Amino acid sequence: MNWNLLLSRIESGNCTPFLGAGAAAGTLPLGGDIAQRWADEYGYPLPDGGDLARVAQFIAVHDDPMAPKERVGCINSVRFVEPINLQAKSSLCPQGLRLLPV
């Protein structure tokens, strides 16, 4: 994994970090639930409507390239009771990524 490239893309706004379900369990919907909702809404024709990456790609190609990113941004605008402390959560996360404002 090229962490410097990832950090650069996050800082420039060209990458939206999406934390897994375990990071926000009970606060944010699961990726599969988001995907299925979008698949139904956008008429996704394949049987893997619970695959967020595939459904998001379908929406980006058939509707608007920015739509999935903007919609995920709306979901992530939920206010957390306590800020997520990535530094305390994982020693596997590179230092630069842990220091980004989340």
C-alpha positions in Angstrom: 0.0 0.0 0.0 1.4 3.4 -1.0 0.4 5.4 2.2 1.9 8.6 1.0 -0.2 8.6 -2.2 -3.3 7.7 -0.1 -2.6 10.6 2.3 -2.1 13.0 -0.5 -5.4 12.1 -2.1 -7.3 12.4 1.1 -5.8 15.8 1.9 -6.6 17.1 -1.7 -10.2 15.8 -1.5 -9.7 13.2 -4.2 -10.3 10.3 -1.9 -13.1 9.8 0.7 -12.0 7.5 3.5 -14.7 5.1 4.4 -14.3 3.5 7.7 -15.6 -0.1 8.1 -18.7 -1.0 9.9 -16.8 -1.8 13.1 -15.6 1.8 13.5 -19.1 3.2 13.7 -21.2 0.2 14.5 -24.6 1.3 15.8 -24.0 4.9 14.6 -23.8 4.6 10.8 -25.6 2.1 8.5 -23.6 -0.8 7.2 -22.1 -0.5 3.7 -24.3 -3.4 2.4 -27.4 -1.7 3.7 -26.4 1.6 1.9 -25.7 -0.4 -1.3 -29.0 -2.2 -1.3 -30.9 1.1 -0.7 -29.0 2.7 -3.6 -29.4 -0.3 -5.8 -33.2 -0.2 -5.3 -33.3 3.6 -5.8 -31.2 3.6 -9.0 -32.5 0.4 -10.6 -29.2 -1.5 -10.2 -29.7 -4.6 -12.5 -27.3 -7.1 -11.1 -27.8 -9.6 -8.2 -25.0 -8.2 -6.1 -27.0 -5.1 -4.9 -25.4 -5.3 -1.5 -21.9 -4.6 -2.8 -21.3 -0.9 -2.1 -18.3 -0.5 -4.5 -20.2 -2.1 -7.4 -23.4 -0.1 -6.8 -21.5 3.1 -6.4 -19.6 2.5 -9.6 -22.9 1.9 -11.4 -24.4 5.1 -10.1 -21.2 7.1 -11.0 -21.3 5.8 -14.6 -25.1 5.9 -15.2 -26.1 9.0 -13.2 -23.3 11.3 -12.0 -19.6 10.6 -11.2 -19.8 12.6 -7.9 -23.2 11.2 -6.7 -21.8 8.3 -4.6 -19.2 10.5 -2.9 -21.8 13.2 -2.2 -24.3 10.8 -0.9 -21.8 9.1 1.4 -20.8 12.5 2.6 -24.4 13.1 3.7 -24.5 9.9 5.6 -21.2 10.8 7.3 -22.5 14.2 8.5 -24.0 12.4 11.5 -22.6 14.1 14.6 -20.7 11.7 16.9 -21.2 11.9 20.7 -17.5 11.3 21.1 -14.9 12.0 18.4 -13.3 8.9 17.0 -9.7 8.6 18.2 -7.9 6.7 15.3 -4.6 6.9 17.1 -5.9 5.0 20.1 -7.9 2.6 17.9 -5.1 1.0 15.8 -1.4 0.8 15.7 -1.7 -0.6 12.2 -2.8 2.7 10.8 0.1 4.8 9.4 1.1 7.8 11.5 0.1 10.3 8.8 -3.4 8.8 8.4 -4.0 8.8 12.2 -3.2 12.6 12.3 -5.7 13.6 9.6 -8.7 15.5 10.9 -11.7 13.1 10.8 
